[in-house]
Amino acid sequence: MPFLLFSLMLIVVGLDFIFSENKVVLRYSTVDVSSNHIGFTLVGIFFILSAIYLFFRTIQMSSKENKLDKLIETSKCPSCKEVYAFHRLDKGICPGCNVETIDVDVYFKVNKDDELST
């Protein structure tokens, strides 16, 4: 969230640089930029492009975090009913049955009558 606010601030500052006509106010002091307007326009464009990049990068990272929230910790073989630590399995395959295992949470949502065997 702070990066999104920062990117919004960069857009506002960039627009201020682009659309300022002759004077820019920086901390209560006015600077005449009429002779160097193209330089301030380029700085404004840079701020806006940086803000857009930062915005989309933040959105991309937050979507990756949401995907990583639900990693399979334990899985259950639907055939032999054994429970395994998922990180110890080779590609999620049951070593006894060579069947793909299922996340324990998903398994018990589908098979509500089964009990967890330890």
Biopython code that builds the backbone (N, CA, C, O; Angstrom):
import numpy as np
from Bio.PDB.StructureBuilder import StructureBuilder

atoms = [
    (1, "MET", "N", (0.812, -1.202, 0.000)),
    (1, "MET", "CA", (0.000, 0.000, 0.000)),
    (1, "MET", "C", (0.861, 1.273, 0.000)),
    (1, "MET", "O", (0.511, 2.222, -0.702)),
    (2, "PRO", "N", (1.958, 1.336, 0.748)),
    (2, "PRO", "CA", (2.756, 2.570, 0.706)),
    (2, "PRO", "C", (3.334, 2.843, -0.675)),
    (2, "PRO", "O", (3.473, 4.001, -1.067)),
    (3, "PHE", "N", (3.673, 1.793, -1.418)),
    (3, "PHE", "CA", (4.223, 2.002, -2.751)),
    (3, "PHE", "C", (3.169, 2.551, -3.701)),
    (3, "PHE", "O", (3.481, 3.337, -4.596)),
    (4, "LEU", "N", (1.920, 2.138, -3.506)),
    (4, "LEU", "CA", (0.852, 2.662, -4.348)),
    (4, "LEU", "C", (0.634, 4.148, -4.069)),
    (4, "LEU", "O", (0.415, 4.932, -4.993)),
    (5, "LEU", "N", (0.695, 4.528, -2.804)),
    (5, "LEU", "CA", (0.561, 5.946, -2.476)),
    (5, "LEU", "C", (1.746, 6.750, -3.008)),
    (5, "LEU", "O", (1.581, 7.876, -3.475)),
    (6, "PHE", "N", (2.928, 6.169, -2.933)),
    (6, "PHE", "CA", (4.112, 6.837, -3.457)),
    (6, "PHE", "C", (4.003, 7.014, -4.968)),
    (6, "PHE", "O", (4.375, 8.062, -5.497)),
    (7, "SER", "N", (3.496, 5.998, -5.667)),
    (7, "SER", "CA", (3.349, 6.123, -7.121)),
    (7, "SER", "C", (2.304, 7.180, -7.467)),
    (7, "SER", "O", (2.462, 7.895, -8.457)),
    (8, "LEU", "N", (1.242, 7.292, -6.676)),
    (8, "LEU", "CA", (0.257, 8.337, -6.909)),
    (8, "LEU", "C", (0.882, 9.723, -6.700)),
    (8, "LEU", "O", (0.606, 10.655, -7.456)),
    (9, "MET", "N", (1.714, 9.845, -5.684)),
    (9, "MET", "CA", (2.401, 11.102, -5.434)),
    (9, "MET", "C", (3.346, 11.446, -6.594)),
    (9, "MET", "O", (3.441, 12.607, -6.992)),
    (10, "LEU", "N", (4.036, 10.452, -7.129)),
    (10, "LEU", "CA", (4.924, 10.696, -8.272)),
    (10, "LEU", "C", (4.147, 11.183, -9.489)),
    (10, "LEU", "O", (4.623, 12.042, -10.230)),
    (11, "ILE", "N", (2.956, 10.636, -9.694)),
    (11, "ILE", "CA", (2.133, 11.077, -10.820)),
    (11, "ILE", "C", (1.728, 12.536, -10.645)),
    (11, "ILE", "O", (1.792, 13.321, -11.591)),
    (12, "VAL", "N", (1.313, 12.897, -9.434)),
    (12, "VAL", "CA", (0.911, 14.282, -9.181)),
    (12, "VAL", "C", (2.086, 15.241, -9.382)),
    (12, "VAL", "O", (1.932, 16.289, -10.009)),
    (13, "VAL", "N", (3.249, 14.888, -8.857)),
    (13, "VAL", "CA", (4.422, 15.742, -9.019)),
    (13, "VAL", "C", (4.823, 15.812, -10.494)),
    (13, "VAL", "O", (5.191, 16.878, -10.988)),
    (14, "GLY", "N", (4.752, 14.684, -11.192)),
    (14, "GLY", "CA", (5.088, 14.677, -12.619)),
    (14, "GLY", "C", (4.155, 15.561, -13.425)),
    (14, "GLY", "O", (4.600, 16.295, -14.307)),
    (15, "LEU", "N", (2.856, 15.495, -13.128)),
    (15, "LEU", "CA", (1.910, 16.361, -13.819)),
    (15, "LEU", "C", (2.162, 17.825, -13.491)),
    (15, "LEU", "O", (2.015, 18.696, -14.349)),
    (16, "ASP", "N", (2.538, 18.090, -12.260)),
    (16, "ASP", "CA", (2.864, 19.462, -11.879)),
    (16, "ASP", "C", (4.074, 19.965, -12.665)),
    (16, "ASP", "O", (4.091, 21.115, -13.105)),
    (17, "PHE", "N", (5.075, 19.124, -12.842)),
    (17, "PHE", "CA", (6.244, 19.525, -13.624)),
    (17, "PHE", "C", (5.877, 19.767, -15.086)),
    (17, "PHE", "O", (6.366, 20.712, -15.705)),
    (18, "ILE", "N", (5.018, 18.917, -15.631)),
    (18, "ILE", "CA", (4.664, 19.044, -17.051)),
    (18, "ILE", "C", (3.824, 20.294, -17.310)),
    (18, "ILE", "O", (4.073, 21.024, -18.270)),
    (19, "PHE", "N", (2.839, 20.539, -16.463)),
    (19, "PHE", "CA", (1.887, 21.617, -16.735)),
    (19, "PHE", "C", (2.230, 22.946, -16.070)),
    (19, "PHE", "O", (1.455, 23.898, -16.167)),
    (20, "SER", "N", (3.366, 23.028, -15.405)),
    (20, "SER", "CA", (3.759, 24.326, -14.855)),
    (20, "SER", "C", (4.211, 25.205, -16.008)),
    (20, "SER", "O", (5.005, 24.782, -16.848)),
    (21, "GLU", "N", (3.706, 26.418, -16.043)),
    (21, "GLU", "CA", (3.978, 27.279, -17.188)),
    (21, "GLU", "C", (5.306, 28.014, -17.064)),
    (21, "GLU", "O", (6.202, 27.826, -17.888)),
    (22, "ASN", "N", (5.434, 28.832, -16.058)),
    (22, "ASN", "CA", (6.647, 29.630, -15.947)),
    (22, "ASN", "C", (7.333, 29.486, -14.604)),
    (22, "ASN", "O", (8.536, 29.722, -14.492)),
    (23, "LYS", "N", (6.596, 29.109, -13.604)),
    (23, "LYS", "CA", (7.169, 29.100, -12.272)),
    (23, "LYS", "C", (6.829, 27.795, -11.560)),
    (23, "LYS", "O", (5.742, 27.245, -11.734)),
    (24, "VAL", "N", (7.756, 27.317, -10.772)),
    (24, "VAL", "CA", (7.562, 26.125, -9.961)),
    (24, "VAL", "C", (7.797, 26.530, -8.516)),
    (24, "VAL", "O", (8.793, 27.183, -8.207)),
    (25, "VAL", "N", (6.889, 26.148, -7.632)),
    (25, "VAL", "CA", (7.028, 26.476, -6.218)),
    (25, "VAL", "C", (7.593, 25.258, -5.511)),
    (25, "VAL", "O", (6.980, 24.190, -5.501)),
    (26, "LEU", "N", (8.765, 25.429, -4.922)),
    (26, "LEU", "CA", (9.412, 24.373, -4.167)),
    (26, "LEU", "C", (9.681, 24.885, -2.764)),
    (26, "LEU", "O", (10.526, 25.761, -2.580)),
    (27, "ARG", "N", (8.993, 24.365, -1.790)),
    (27, "ARG", "CA", (9.183, 24.744, -0.383)),
    (27, "ARG", "C", (9.130, 26.249, -0.183)),
    (27, "ARG", "O", (10.072, 26.854, 0.328)),
    (28, "TYR", "N", (8.054, 26.826, -0.579)),
    (28, "TYR", "CA", (7.783, 28.248, -0.367)),
    (28, "TYR", "C", (8.711, 29.189, -1.136)),
    (28, "TYR", "O", (8.724, 30.392, -0.878)),
    (29, "SER", "N", (9.472, 28.660, -2.061)),
    (29, "SER", "CA", (10.282, 29.539, -2.913)),
    (29, "SER", "C", (9.900, 29.279, -4.361)),
    (29, "SER", "O", (9.701, 28.131, -4.759)),
    (30, "THR", "N", (9.802, 30.307, -5.121)),
    (30, "THR", "CA", (9.376, 30.204, -6.510)),
    (30, "THR", "C", (10.607, 30.221, -7.411)),
    (30, "THR", "O", (11.499, 31.055, -7.251)),
    (31, "VAL", "N", (10.642, 29.283, -8.362)),
    (31, "VAL", "CA", (11.767, 29.185, -9.295)),
    (31, "VAL", "C", (11.223, 29.440, -10.690)),
    (31, "VAL", "O", (10.242, 28.820, -11.101)),
    (32, "ASP", "N", (11.851, 30.342, -11.413)),
    (32, "ASP", "CA", (11.437, 30.646, -12.788)),
    (32, "ASP", "C", (12.044, 29.589, -13.714)),
    (32, "ASP", "O", (13.262, 29.427, -13.779)),
    (33, "VAL", "N", (11.174, 28.877, -14.424)),
    (33, "VAL", "CA", (11.646, 27.803, -15.312)),
    (33, "VAL", "C", (11.246, 28.060, -16.759)),
    (33, "VAL", "O", (11.259, 27.135, -17.571)),
    (34, "SER", "N", (10.898, 29.270, -17.090)),
    (34, "SER", "CA", (10.418, 29.546, -18.447)),
    (34, "SER", "C", (11.488, 29.257, -19.493)),
    (34, "SER", "O", (11.160, 28.879, -20.618)),
    (35, "SER", "N", (12.754, 29.427, -19.146)),
    (35, "SER", "CA", (13.809, 29.166, -20.119)),
    (35, "SER", "C", (14.155, 27.682, -20.222)),
    (35, "SER", "O", (14.768, 27.269, -21.206)),
    (36, "ASN", "N", (13.781, 26.876, -19.240)),
    (36, "ASN", "CA", (14.137, 25.454, -19.222)),
    (36, "ASN", "C", (12.886, 24.584, -19.102)),
    (36, "ASN", "O", (12.872, 23.594, -18.371)),
    (37, "HIS", "N", (11.844, 24.968, -19.827)),
    (37, "HIS", "CA", (10.578, 24.229, -19.705)),
    (37, "HIS", "C", (10.692, 22.787, -20.211)),
    (37, "HIS", "O", (10.059, 21.890, -19.654)),
    (38, "ILE", "N", (11.476, 22.558, -21.241)),
    (38, "ILE", "CA", (11.610, 21.205, -21.786)),
    (38, "ILE", "C", (12.270, 20.278, -20.777)),
    (38, "ILE", "O", (11.921, 19.100, -20.708)),
    (39, "GLY", "N", (13.207, 20.781, -20.000)),
    (39, "GLY", "CA", (13.852, 19.957, -18.976)),
    (39, "GLY", "C", (12.869, 19.519, -17.904)),
    (39, "GLY", "O", (12.887, 18.365, -17.476)),
    (40, "PHE", "N", (12.017, 20.427, -17.473)),
    (40, "PHE", "CA", (11.021, 20.072, -16.468)),
    (40, "PHE", "C", (9.960, 19.144, -17.039)),
    (40, "PHE", "O", (9.422, 18.302, -16.320)),
    (41, "THR", "N", (9.656, 19.286, -18.310)),
    (41, "THR", "CA", (8.712, 18.364, -18.948)),
    (41, "THR", "C", (9.291, 16.954, -18.963)),
    (41, "THR", "O", (8.579, 15.989, -18.687)),
    (42, "LEU", "N", (10.562, 16.832, -19.279)),
    (42, "LEU", "CA", (11.194, 15.506, -19.279)),
    (42, "LEU", "C", (11.244, 14.908, -17.877)),
    (42, "LEU", "O", (11.034, 13.708, -17.703)),
    (43, "VAL", "N", (11.519, 15.737, -16.885)),
    (43, "VAL", "CA", (11.520, 15.249, -15.504)),
    (43, "VAL", "C", (10.122, 14.792, -15.111)),
    (43, "VAL", "O", (9.967, 13.767, -14.447)),
    (44, "GLY", "N", (9.110, 15.543, -15.515)),
    (44, "GLY", "CA", (7.727, 15.158, -15.235)),
    (44, "GLY", "C", (7.351, 13.841, -15.887)),
    (44, "GLY", "O", (6.699, 12.999, -15.270)),
    (45, "ILE", "N", (7.763, 13.662, -17.138)),
    (45, "ILE", "CA", (7.497, 12.398, -17.839)),
    (45, "ILE", "C", (8.222, 11.255, -17.146)),
    (45, "ILE", "O", (7.668, 10.163, -17.011)),
    (46, "PHE", "N", (9.444, 11.490, -16.709)),
    (46, "PHE", "CA", (10.186, 10.460, -15.981)),
    (46, "PHE", "C", (9.460, 10.067, -14.691)),
    (46, "PHE", "O", (9.348, 8.881, -14.380)),
    (47, "PHE", "N", (8.971, 11.052, -13.946)),
    (47, "PHE", "CA", (8.229, 10.757, -12.718)),
    (47, "PHE", "C", (6.985, 9.937, -13.004)),
    (47, "PHE", "O", (6.687, 8.986, -12.281)),
    (48, "ILE", "N", (6.262, 10.294, -14.045)),
    (48, "ILE", "CA", (5.028, 9.575, -14.370)),
    (48, "ILE", "C", (5.325, 8.151, -14.810)),
    (48, "ILE", "O", (4.636, 7.222, -14.388)),
    (49, "LEU", "N", (6.332, 7.961, -15.646)),
    (49, "LEU", "CA", (6.688, 6.604, -16.077)),
    (49, "LEU", "C", (7.187, 5.761, -14.902)),
    (49, "LEU", "O", (6.884, 4.571, -14.813)),
    (50, "SER", "N", (7.945, 6.379, -14.007)),
    (50, "SER", "CA", (8.395, 5.656, -12.807)),
    (50, "SER", "C", (7.211, 5.248, -11.944)),
    (50, "SER", "O", (7.188, 4.148, -11.392)),
    (51, "ALA", "N", (6.244, 6.119, -11.829)),
    (51, "ALA", "CA", (5.057, 5.819, -11.032)),
    (51, "ALA", "C", (4.256, 4.678, -11.639)),
    (51, "ALA", "O", (3.772, 3.805, -10.918)),
    (52, "ILE", "N", (4.115, 4.680, -12.951)),
    (52, "ILE", "CA", (3.383, 3.604, -13.615)),
    (52, "ILE", "C", (4.099, 2.277, -13.422)),
    (52, "ILE", "O", (3.466, 1.263, -13.127)),
    (53, "TYR", "N", (5.424, 2.282, -13.589)),
    (53, "TYR", "CA", (6.196, 1.058, -13.375)),
    (53, "TYR", "C", (6.050, 0.571, -11.936)),
    (53, "TYR", "O", (5.817, -0.616, -11.709)),
    (54, "LEU", "N", (6.183, 1.464, -10.971)),
    (54, "LEU", "CA", (6.079, 1.103, -9.563)),
    (54, "LEU", "C", (4.688, 0.566, -9.231)),
    (54, "LEU", "O", (4.555, -0.386, -8.463)),
    (55, "PHE", "N", (3.664, 1.172, -9.803)),
    (55, "PHE", "CA", (2.291, 0.722, -9.573)),
    (55, "PHE", "C", (2.091, -0.708, -10.065)),
    (55, "PHE", "O", (1.608, -1.559, -9.318)),
    (56, "PHE", "N", (2.458, -0.976, -11.314)),
    (56, "PHE", "CA", (2.247, -2.314, -11.865)),
    (56, "PHE", "C", (3.151, -3.351, -11.209)),
    (56, "PHE", "O", (2.751, -4.505, -11.056)),
    (57, "ARG", "N", (4.341, -2.965, -10.826)),
    (57, "ARG", "CA", (5.246, -3.894, -10.139)),
    (57, "ARG", "C", (4.686, -4.260, -8.758)),
    (57, "ARG", "O", (4.790, -5.411, -8.334)),
    (58, "THR", "N", (4.102, -3.297, -8.063)),
    (58, "THR", "CA", (3.488, -3.568, -6.765)),
    (58, "THR", "C", (2.299, -4.492, -6.909)),
    (58, "THR", "O", (2.132, -5.416, -6.113)),
    (59, "ILE", "N", (1.471, -4.260, -7.911)),
    (59, "ILE", "CA", (0.314, -5.132, -8.157)),
    (59, "ILE", "C", (0.784, -6.540, -8.493)),
    (59, "ILE", "O", (0.202, -7.515, -8.015)),
    (60, "GLN", "N", (1.822, -6.660, -9.302)),
    (60, "GLN", "CA", (2.346, -7.972, -9.686)),
    (60, "GLN", "C", (2.890, -8.720, -8.473)),
    (60, "GLN", "O", (2.640, -9.916, -8.325)),
    (61, "MET", "N", (3.625, -8.038, -7.609)),
    (61, "MET", "CA", (4.183, -8.687, -6.421)),
    (61, "MET", "C", (3.086, -9.111, -5.446)),
    (61, "MET", "O", (3.182, -10.172, -4.829)),
    (62, "SER", "N", (2.059, -8.299, -5.307)),
    (62, "SER", "CA", (0.983, -8.667, -4.380)),
    (62, "SER", "C", (0.196, -9.868, -4.907)),
    (62, "SER", "O", (-0.289, -10.677, -4.116)),
    (63, "SER", "N", (0.061, -9.996, -6.222)),
    (63, "SER", "CA", (-0.625, -11.170, -6.758)),
    (63, "SER", "C", (0.215, -12.428, -6.574)),
    (63, "SER", "O", (-0.333, -13.509, -6.357)),
    (64, "LYS", "N", (1.554, -12.303, -6.660)),
    (64, "LYS", "CA", (2.417, -13.456, -6.402)),
    (64, "LYS", "C", (2.354, -13.867, -4.941)),
    (64, "LYS", "O", (2.382, -15.059, -4.636)),
    (65, "GLU", "N", (2.268, -12.907, -4.035)),
    (65, "GLU", "CA", (2.169, -13.224, -2.612)),
    (65, "GLU", "C", (0.883, -13.977, -2.321)),
    (65, "GLU", "O", (0.874, -14.896, -1.502)),
    (66, "ASN", "N", (-0.208, -13.594, -2.986)),
    (66, "ASN", "CA", (-1.475, -14.287, -2.772)),
    (66, "ASN", "C", (-1.407, -15.729, -3.250)),
    (66, "ASN", "O", (-2.012, -16.609, -2.638)),
    (67, "LYS", "N", (-0.688, -15.983, -4.321)),
    (67, "LYS", "CA", (-0.551, -17.348, -4.806)),
    (67, "LYS", "C", (0.314, -18.188, -3.876)),
    (67, "LYS", "O", (0.091, -19.390, -3.734)),
    (68, "LEU", "N", (1.294, -17.563, -3.247)),
    (68, "LEU", "CA", (2.188, -18.307, -2.370)),
    (68, "LEU", "C", (1.599, -18.528, -0.982)),
    (68, "LEU", "O", (2.151, -19.298, -0.195)),
    (69, "ASP", "N", (0.491, -17.866, -0.669)),
    (69, "ASP", "CA", (-0.112, -18.044, 0.648)),
    (69, "ASP", "C", (-0.559, -19.485, 0.868)),
    (69, "ASP", "O", (-0.455, -19.996, 1.983)),
    (70, "LYS", "N", (-1.049, -20.144, -0.167)),
    (70, "LYS", "CA", (-1.586, -21.488, -0.023)),
    (70, "LYS", "C", (-0.659, -22.494, -0.679)),
    (70, "LYS", "O", (-0.912, -22.939, -1.799)),
    (71, "LEU", "N", (0.399, -22.850, 0.005)),
    (71, "LEU", "CA", (1.258, -23.931, -0.438)),
    (71, "LEU", "C", (0.800, -25.209, 0.247)),
    (71, "LEU", "O", (0.358, -25.176, 1.396)),
    (72, "ILE", "N", (0.901, -26.316, -0.441)),
    (72, "ILE", "CA", (0.478, -27.591, 0.123)),
    (72, "ILE", "C", (1.524, -28.043, 1.132)),
    (72, "ILE", "O", (2.697, -28.206, 0.796)),
    (73, "GLU", "N", (1.093, -28.242, 2.354)),
    (73, "GLU", "CA", (2.002, -28.737, 3.385)),
    (73, "GLU", "C", (1.877, -30.248, 3.529)),
    (73, "GLU", "O", (2.880, -30.960, 3.559)),
    (74, "THR", "N", (0.671, -30.721, 3.615)),
    (74, "THR", "CA", (0.446, -32.165, 3.725)),
    (74, "THR", "C", (-0.521, -32.596, 2.638)),
    (74, "THR", "O", (-1.425, -31.857, 2.247)),
    (75, "SER", "N", (-0.309, -33.796, 2.168)),
    (75, "SER", "CA", (-1.188, -34.331, 1.126)),
    (75, "SER", "C", (-1.543, -35.768, 1.457)),
    (75, "SER", "O", (-0.852, -36.437, 2.225)),
    (76, "LYS", "N", (-2.625, -36.224, 0.868)),
    (76, "LYS", "CA", (-3.147, -37.560, 1.155)),
    (76, "LYS", "C", (-3.326, -38.309, -0.149)),
    (76, "LYS", "O", (-3.807, -37.759, -1.140)),
    (77, "CYS", "N", (-2.937, -39.558, -0.136)),
    (77, "CYS", "CA", (-3.112, -40.407, -1.306)),
    (77, "CYS", "C", (-4.568, -40.881, -1.334)),
    (77, "CYS", "O", (-5.035, -41.457, -0.351)),
    (78, "PRO", "N", (-5.284, -40.660, -2.415)),
    (78, "PRO", "CA", (-6.680, -41.098, -2.473)),
    (78, "PRO", "C", (-6.815, -42.622, -2.578)),
    (78, "PRO", "O", (-7.881, -43.172, -2.304)),
    (79, "SER", "N", (-5.747, -43.289, -2.968)),
    (79, "SER", "CA", (-5.806, -44.733, -3.138)),
    (79, "SER", "C", (-5.520, -45.479, -1.826)),
    (79, "SER", "O", (-6.350, -46.258, -1.358)),
    (80, "CYS", "N", (-4.338, -45.235, -1.236)),
    (80, "CYS", "CA", (-3.959, -45.976, -0.030)),
    (80, "CYS", "C", (-4.278, -45.215, 1.263)),
    (80, "CYS", "O", (-4.077, -45.747, 2.355)),
    (81, "LYS", "N", (-4.769, -43.981, 1.152)),
    (81, "LYS", "CA", (-5.190, -43.151, 2.289)),
    (81, "LYS", "C", (-4.051, -42.736, 3.212)),
    (81, "LYS", "O", (-4.314, -42.331, 4.344)),
    (82, "GLU", "N", (-2.791, -42.821, 2.773)),
    (82, "GLU", "CA", (-1.655, -42.391, 3.584)),
    (82, "GLU", "C", (-1.484, -40.878, 3.478)),
    (82, "GLU", "O", (-1.784, -40.277, 2.446)),
    (83, "VAL", "N", (-0.999, -40.272, 4.562)),
    (83, "VAL", "CA", (-0.759, -38.839, 4.602)),
    (83, "VAL", "C", (0.755, -38.603, 4.538)),
    (83, "VAL", "O", (1.526, -39.260, 5.238)),
    (84, "TYR", "N", (1.164, -37.659, 3.691)),
    (84, "TYR", "CA", (2.579, -37.377, 3.485)),
    (84, "TYR", "C", (2.842, -35.882, 3.624)),
    (84, "TYR", "O", (1.966, -35.058, 3.363)),
    (85, "ALA", "N", (4.061, -35.545, 4.040)),
    (85, "ALA", "CA", (4.525, -34.160, 3.958)),
    (85, "ALA", "C", (4.834, -33.906, 2.490)),
    (85, "ALA", "O", (5.641, -34.614, 1.889)),
    (86, "PHE", "N", (4.199, -32.905, 1.920)),
    (86, "PHE", "CA", (4.275, -32.697, 0.478)),
    (86, "PHE", "C", (5.699, -32.435, -0.005)),
    (86, "PHE", "O", (6.061, -32.859, -1.102)),
    (87, "HIS", "N", (6.504, -31.754, 0.784)),
    (87, "HIS", "CA", (7.862, -31.435, 0.333)),
    (87, "HIS", "C", (8.757, -32.674, 0.263)),
    (87, "HIS", "O", (9.833, -32.620, -0.332)),
    (88, "ARG", "N", (8.333, -33.775, 0.856)),
    (88, "ARG", "CA", (9.123, -35.014, 0.793)),
    (88, "ARG", "C", (8.744, -35.897, -0.398)),
    (88, "ARG", "O", (9.432, -36.874, -0.696)),
    (89, "LEU", "N", (7.660, -35.554, -1.066)),
    (89, "LEU", "CA", (7.214, -36.346, -2.208)),
    (89, "LEU", "C", (7.885, -35.859, -3.490)),
    (89, "LEU", "O", (8.252, -34.690, -3.614)),
    (90, "ASP", "N", (8.035, -36.777, -4.436)),
    (90, "ASP", "CA", (8.584, -36.435, -5.740)),
    (90, "ASP", "C", (7.434, -36.019, -6.648)),
    (90, "ASP", "O", (6.681, -36.861, -7.136)),
    (91, "LYS", "N", (7.304, -34.706, -6.871)),
    (91, "LYS", "CA", (6.247, -34.132, -7.709)),
    (91, "LYS", "C", (4.850, -34.470, -7.208)),
    (91, "LYS", "O", (3.910, -34.525, -8.001)),
    (92, "GLY", "N", (4.697, -34.695, -5.915)),
    (92, "GLY", "CA", (3.381, -34.960, -5.339)),
    (92, "GLY", "C", (2.844, -36.349, -5.622)),
    (92, "GLY", "O", (1.636, -36.567, -5.527)),
    (93, "ILE", "N", (3.704, -37.294, -5.967)),
    (93, "ILE", "CA", (3.292, -38.663, -6.301)),
    (93, "ILE", "C", (3.488, -39.550, -5.072)),
    (93, "ILE", "O", (4.533, -39.497, -4.424)),
    (94, "CYS", "N", (2.487, -40.360, -4.756)),
    (94, "CYS", "CA", (2.561, -41.301, -3.643)),
    (94, "CYS", "C", (3.637, -42.345, -3.950)),
    (94, "CYS", "O", (3.609, -42.943, -5.025)),
    (95, "PRO", "N", (4.585, -42.581, -3.037)),
    (95, "PRO", "CA", (5.658, -43.540, -3.304)),
    (95, "PRO", "C", (5.171, -44.985, -3.353)),
    (95, "PRO", "O", (5.809, -45.819, -3.996)),
    (96, "GLY", "N", (4.066, -45.303, -2.695)),
    (96, "GLY", "CA", (3.570, -46.673, -2.689)),
    (96, "GLY", "C", (2.681, -47.000, -3.873)),
    (96, "GLY", "O", (2.753, -48.102, -4.416)),
    (97, "CYS", "N", (1.849, -46.063, -4.279)),
    (97, "CYS", "CA", (0.846, -46.328, -5.322)),
    (97, "CYS", "C", (1.158, -45.692, -6.668)),
    (97, "CYS", "O", (0.540, -46.043, -7.673)),
    (98, "ASN", "N", (2.106, -44.763, -6.703)),
    (98, "ASN", "CA", (2.391, -43.972, -7.905)),
    (98, "ASN", "C", (1.156, -43.232, -8.405)),
    (98, "ASN", "O", (0.911, -43.133, -9.607)),
    (99, "VAL", "N", (0.383, -42.713, -7.446)),
    (99, "VAL", "CA", (-0.822, -41.936, -7.740)),
    (99, "VAL", "C", (-0.577, -40.514, -7.250)),
    (99, "VAL", "O", (0.087, -40.318, -6.231)),
    (100, "GLU", "N", (-1.097, -39.532, -7.954)),
    (100, "GLU", "CA", (-0.948, -38.143, -7.527)),
    (100, "GLU", "C", (-1.726, -37.908, -6.238)),
    (100, "GLU", "O", (-2.903, -38.255, -6.138)),
    (101, "THR", "N", (-1.053, -37.311, -5.250)),
    (101, "THR", "CA", (-1.704, -37.055, -3.970)),
    (101, "THR", "C", (-2.519, -35.764, -4.028)),
    (101, "THR", "O", (-2.350, -34.938, -4.925)),
    (102, "ILE", "N", (-3.404, -35.616, -3.047)),
    (102, "ILE", "CA", (-4.313, -34.476, -2.987)),
    (102, "ILE", "C", (-4.035, -33.714, -1.695)),
    (102, "ILE", "O", (-3.706, -34.314, -0.672)),
    (103, "ASP", "N", (-4.168, -32.394, -1.746)),
    (103, "ASP", "CA", (-4.041, -31.576, -0.551)),
    (103, "ASP", "C", (-5.044, -32.072, 0.497)),
    (103, "ASP", "O", (-6.189, -32.383, 0.172)),
    (104, "VAL", "N", (-4.605, -32.141, 1.740)),
    (104, "VAL", "CA", (-5.450, -32.684, 2.809)),
    (104, "VAL", "C", (-6.733, -31.879, 2.951)),
    (104, "VAL", "O", (-7.805, -32.455, 3.136)),
    (105, "ASP", "N", (-6.638, -30.555, 2.867)),
    (105, "ASP", "CA", (-7.835, -29.721, 2.989)),
    (105, "ASP", "C", (-8.843, -30.027, 1.891)),
    (105, "ASP", "O", (-10.039, -30.141, 2.157)),
    (106, "VAL", "N", (-8.366, -30.161, 0.662)),
    (106, "VAL", "CA", (-9.247, -30.480, -0.460)),
    (106, "VAL", "C", (-9.828, -31.881, -0.294)),
    (106, "VAL", "O", (-11.008, -32.103, -0.564)),
    (107, "TYR", "N", (-9.000, -32.821, 0.149)),
    (107, "TYR", "CA", (-9.453, -34.201, 0.313)),
    (107, "TYR", "C", (-10.611, -34.280, 1.309)),
    (107, "TYR", "O", (-11.611, -34.948, 1.046)),
    (108, "PHE", "N", (-10.478, -33.602, 2.446)),
    (108, "PHE", "CA", (-11.518, -33.697, 3.463)),
    (108, "PHE", "C", (-12.732, -32.838, 3.155)),
    (108, "PHE", "O", (-13.787, -33.041, 3.756)),
    (109, "LYS", "N", (-12.619, -31.892, 2.244)),
    (109, "LYS", "CA", (-13.818, -31.185, 1.785)),
    (109, "LYS", "C", (-14.664, -32.100, 0.909)),
    (109, "LYS", "O", (-15.894, -32.058, 0.949)),
    (110, "VAL", "N", (-13.987, -32.926, 0.120)),
    (110, "VAL", "CA", (-14.697, -33.854, -0.764)),
    (110, "VAL", "C", (-15.167, -35.080, 0.015)),
    (110, "VAL", "O", (-16.312, -35.504, -0.140)),
    (111, "ASN", "N", (-14.300, -35.655, 0.849)),
    (111, "ASN", "CA", (-14.615, -36.871, 1.620)),
    (111, "ASN", "C", (-14.788, -36.495, 3.091)),
    (111, "ASN", "O", (-13.864, -36.659, 3.888)),
    (112, "LYS", "N", (-15.950, -36.000, 3.446)),
    (112, "LYS", "CA", (-16.182, -35.504, 4.806)),
    (112, "LYS", "C", (-16.255, -36.626, 5.838)),
    (112, "LYS", "O", (-16.065, -36.368, 7.027)),
    (113, "ASP", "N", (-16.522, -37.851, 5.423)),
    (113, "ASP", "CA", (-16.690, -38.953, 6.365)),
    (113, "ASP", "C", (-15.359, -39.578, 6.796)),
    (113, "ASP", "O", (-15.296, -40.209, 7.852)),
    (114, "ASP", "N", (-14.307, -39.417, 6.011)),
    (114, "ASP", "CA", (-13.012, -40.013, 6.349)),
    (114, "ASP", "C", (-12.377, -39.296, 7.539)),
    (114, "ASP", "O", (-12.625, -38.115, 7.785)),
    (115, "GLU", "N", (-11.548, -40.047, 8.269)),
    (115, "GLU", "CA", (-10.799, -39.457, 9.374)),
    (115, "GLU", "C", (-9.329, -39.364, 8.983)),
    (115, "GLU", "O", (-8.848, -40.139, 8.156)),
    (116, "LEU", "N", (-8.631, -38.425, 9.575)),
    (116, "LEU", "CA", (-7.212, -38.248, 9.306)),
    (116, "LEU", "C", (-6.432, -39.337, 10.027)),
    (116, "LEU", "O", (-6.478, -39.428, 11.254)),
    (117, "SER", "N", (-5.716, -40.164, 9.268)),
    (117, "SER", "CA", (-4.889, -41.199, 9.873)),
    (117, "SER", "C", (-3.465, -40.681, 9.980)),
    (117, "SER", "O", (-2.914, -40.138, 9.023)),
    (118, "THR", "N", (-2.883, -40.855, 11.148)),
    (118, "THR", "CA", (-1.523, -40.339, 11.363)),
    (118, "THR", "C", (-0.499, -41.424, 11.329)),
    (118, "THR", "O", (0.691, -41.155, 11.493)),
]
sb = StructureBuilder()
sb.init_structure("model")
sb.init_model(0)
sb.init_chain("A")
sb.init_seg("    ")
for serial, (resi, resn, name, xyz) in enumerate(atoms, 1):
    if name == "N":
        sb.init_residue(resn, " ", resi, " ")
    sb.init_atom(name, np.array(xyz, "f"), 0.0, 1.0, " ", f" {name:<3s}", serial, name[0])
structure = sb.get_structure()
